[in-house]
Amino acid sequence: MVRDDHREEVEWLHHKPEKLLLRYQFIIKHVASACVARGYFQQHDREDIIQQVNLVLLEKKLARMREQFNDTVLLRTYFTKIVWNTCLEIARARGRQPKMVDAELLLEFKSDPSSASDETLIRDEVRRFEGILRSMQTGRHKAAFCLKLFARIPLRREDLQWYDTPRTRPIFETISKTLMEPYDHLSDKDLYALVAPLFDAVENKITDADSLRKWVGSLTDQFIRLLNGQPPSAAHDKASLKALIGLYCAQFPL
């Protein structure tokens, strides 16, 4: 069901763009603050960037939005993407290099979370990870479960409760005993060989450990690609994704 405010905002896009821009100032301010946190701009540039974005939108991009918006997503989502791209264009024109989130930054933050600027940057990255996870239409719980396995994070009873059925009971007890404690010593081969029968019992199919390993590899590659963005706003790899999953689990259990 389409929200009433979405319908109203689409109407404003076509007939009252200045009114739409006024309503969406909170989006522009949020994106500008996120760009400051990421190192695209200095804090004292924030208000100037907000003004530049508004000017670019009024001069050309709102008209382009009227032509290109096809109503397949919320207008707010589409507008946010336009603002991000506009900020990136301004940053490139100024020759600014953003501070990229990578494994080194995340691991340094975990060991010494004392930098206010890094904390803002990393908390924003954790929220981006959460957003990607929540946007999954199907298989979200399995993905969350496997992301924990990938990062070697001990499971909680809540992670396993969906799999505690008469059909899974024999393998469930073994997994509970093994994976609710630290299991860094397990190789990928041994880990996925242990878990594959659990998913097979739930999904009523036969999957070998290597197939599950490849599925998790594809899942993590997808997260890395979405987190890095295009053009890149981060420099994630397998190591940084593991660190990010750990930070997310510390705040919001998967």
C-alpha positions in Angstrom: 0.0 0.0 0.0 1.5 3.4 -1.1 1.8 5.9 1.7 -0.3 9.0 1.5 2.7 11.3 2.1 4.5 9.6 -0.8 1.6 10.4 -3.2 1.6 14.0 -1.9 5.4 14.3 -2.4 5.2 12.9 -6.0 2.6 15.5 -6.7 4.8 18.2 -5.3 7.7 17.0 -7.4 5.7 17.7 -10.5 3.8 20.9 -9.5 5.4 22.3 -6.3 9.1 21.4 -6.4 10.1 24.2 -4.0 7.7 22.8 -1.4 9.1 19.3 -1.9 12.6 20.7 -1.4 11.6 22.4 1.8 10.2 19.2 3.2 13.3 17.2 2.2 15.8 19.5 3.9 16.2 16.9 6.6 17.5 14.5 4.0 20.0 17.0 2.6 21.3 17.8 6.1 21.6 14.2 7.0 23.5 13.3 3.9 25.8 16.4 4.3 26.6 15.3 7.8 27.3 11.8 6.7 29.7 13.1 4.0 31.5 15.2 6.6 31.8 12.1 8.8 33.2 10.1 5.8 35.9 12.8 5.2 34.5 14.3 2.0 34.2 17.7 3.6 35.3 19.5 6.8 32.8 20.2 9.5 32.9 23.9 8.7 31.9 23.2 5.1 28.6 21.6 6.0 26.3 24.6 5.7 28.0 25.6 2.4 27.5 22.1 1.0 23.8 22.1 2.0 23.4 25.4 0.1 25.3 24.1 -2.9 23.1 20.9 -3.0 19.9 23.0 -2.8 21.2 25.2 -5.7 22.0 22.3 -7.9 18.7 20.7 -7.2 16.8 23.8 -8.0 18.8 24.7 -11.1 18.7 21.3 -12.8 18.2 18.1 -10.8 14.6 18.5 -9.7 13.6 18.9 -13.4 15.6 15.8 -14.2 13.9 13.9 -11.4 10.5 14.8 -12.8 11.6 13.2 -16.1 13.2 10.1 -14.7 11.3 9.1 -11.5 9.2 6.0 -12.3 7.5 5.5 -8.9 9.1 2.0 -8.4 10.6 3.2 -5.0 9.7 5.8 -2.5 10.5 9.3 -3.7 12.4 9.8 -0.5 14.7 6.9 -1.3 15.2 8.2 -4.9 15.9 11.8 -3.6 18.4 10.5 -1.0 20.4 8.8 -3.8 20.3 12.0 -5.9 21.6 14.0 -2.9 24.4 11.5 -2.3 25.5 11.7 -5.9 25.4 15.5 -5.8 27.6 15.6 -2.7 30.1 13.2 -4.4 30.2 15.4 -7.5 30.9 18.4 -5.3 33.6 16.5 -3.5 35.3 15.4 -6.7 35.2 18.9 -8.1 37.0 20.1 -4.9 39.5 17.3 -5.3 38.7 15.9 -1.8 39.6 12.4 -0.9 37.2 10.8 1.6 38.3 8.9 4.6 37.5 5.3 3.6 36.2 2.8 6.0 38.4 -0.3 5.8 39.6 -3.1 8.0 42.4 -1.1 9.6 40.0 1.7 10.6 37.5 -0.7 12.1 40.0 -2.7 14.0 41.6 0.4 15.4 38.2 1.7 16.5 37.5 -1.6 18.2 40.7 -1.4 20.2 40.4 2.3 20.9 37.0 3.9 20.3 38.2 7.3 21.5 38.0 9.3 18.3 34.7 11.2 18.0 35.0 11.6 14.2 35.8 7.9 13.7 32.9 6.9 15.9 30.5 8.9 13.8 31.9 7.5 10.6 31.8 3.9 11.9 28.4 4.1 13.5 27.1 5.3 10.1 28.7 2.3 8.5 27.1 0.0 11.0 23.7 1.5 10.2 24.4 1.0 6.5 25.1 -2.7 7.2 21.9 -3.0 9.1 20.0 -1.3 6.3 21.3 -3.8 3.8 20.4 -6.7 6.0 16.9 -5.4 6.7 16.3 -4.8 3.0 16.6 -8.5 2.2 13.1 -9.7 1.1 13.8 -13.4 1.6 16.3 -15.4 3.5 17.2 -12.7 5.9 17.4 -15.0 9.0 19.6 -17.5 7.2 21.8 -14.7 5.9 22.2 -13.2 9.4 23.0 -16.7 10.8 25.6 -17.3 8.1 27.1 -13.9 8.5 27.8 -14.7 12.1 29.4 -18.0 11.0 31.5 -16.1 8.5 32.7 -13.7 11.3 33.2 -16.6 13.7 30.8 -15.0 16.3 29.3 -17.4 18.8 25.7 -18.0 18.3 23.0 -17.2 20.9 20.0 -19.4 21.8 17.8 -16.8 19.8 19.8 -17.5 16.7 19.1 -21.2 16.9 15.5 -21.3 18.0 14.1 -21.3 14.4 16.0 -24.5 13.8 14.9 -26.5 16.9 12.4 -28.9 15.4 11.9 -32.7 15.6 13.5 -33.1 12.2 16.6 -31.1 13.1 17.0 -32.3 16.7 20.0 -34.7 16.3 22.2 -32.1 14.5 20.7 -29.2 16.4 22.2 -30.4 19.7 25.6 -30.8 18.2 25.6 -27.4 16.7 24.3 -25.8 19.9 27.2 -27.3 21.9 29.8 -26.3 19.4 28.8 -22.9 18.0 27.5 -21.2 21.2 31.2 -21.2 22.4 34.1 -19.7 20.5 34.8 -21.8 17.4 37.7 -19.9 15.7 39.6 -23.1 15.6 37.2 -24.6 13.0 38.2 -24.4 9.4 35.6 -23.3 6.8 35.4 -26.9 5.6 34.6 -28.2 9.0 32.3 -25.4 10.0 30.1 -25.7 6.9 30.1 -29.5 7.0 28.7 -29.1 10.5 26.0 -26.6 9.6 24.9 -27.8 6.1 22.8 -30.7 7.5 20.8 -28.3 9.7 19.8 -26.1 6.7 19.1 -29.3 4.7 16.7 -30.5 7.3 14.9 -27.2 7.4 14.8 -26.6 3.6 14.2 -30.3 2.7 17.1 -30.6 0.3 20.7 -31.9 0.1 23.5 -29.4 0.1 27.1 -30.3 0.6 29.5 -28.2 2.7 31.3 -26.7 -0.3 28.0 -25.5 -1.8 27.1 -23.7 1.4 30.6 -22.2 1.6 30.2 -20.8 -1.9 26.7 -19.4 -1.0 28.1 -17.6 2.0 31.0 -16.3 -0.2 28.5 -14.9 -2.7 26.5 -13.4 0.2 29.5 -11.7 1.7 30.6 -10.4 -1.8 27.2 -8.9 -2.2 27.4 -7.1 1.2 30.9 -5.8 0.3 29.8 -4.5 -3.0 26.8 -2.7 -1.6 28.8 -1.3 1.3 31.5 0.1 -0.9 29.0 1.7 -3.3 29.6 3.1 -6.8 31.4 5.4 -6.9 33.2 3.9 -3.9 32.6 5.5 -0.5 34.3 2.7 1.5 37.1 0.1 1.0 35.6 -3.0 2.5 37.0 -6.5 2.1 36.5 -9.8 3.9 38.4 -8.7 6.9 36.6 -5.4 7.3 33.2 -7.1 6.8 34.0 -9.5 9.7 34.9 -6.5 11.9 31.8 -4.7 10.9 29.6 -7.7 11.7 31.2 -7.9 15.1 30.5 -4.2 15.8 26.9 -4.7 14.6 26.4 -7.7 16.8 27.7 -5.9 19.8 25.0 -3.3 19.4 22.1 -5.1 17.7 22.1 -8.9 18.0 21.5 -10.5 14.6 
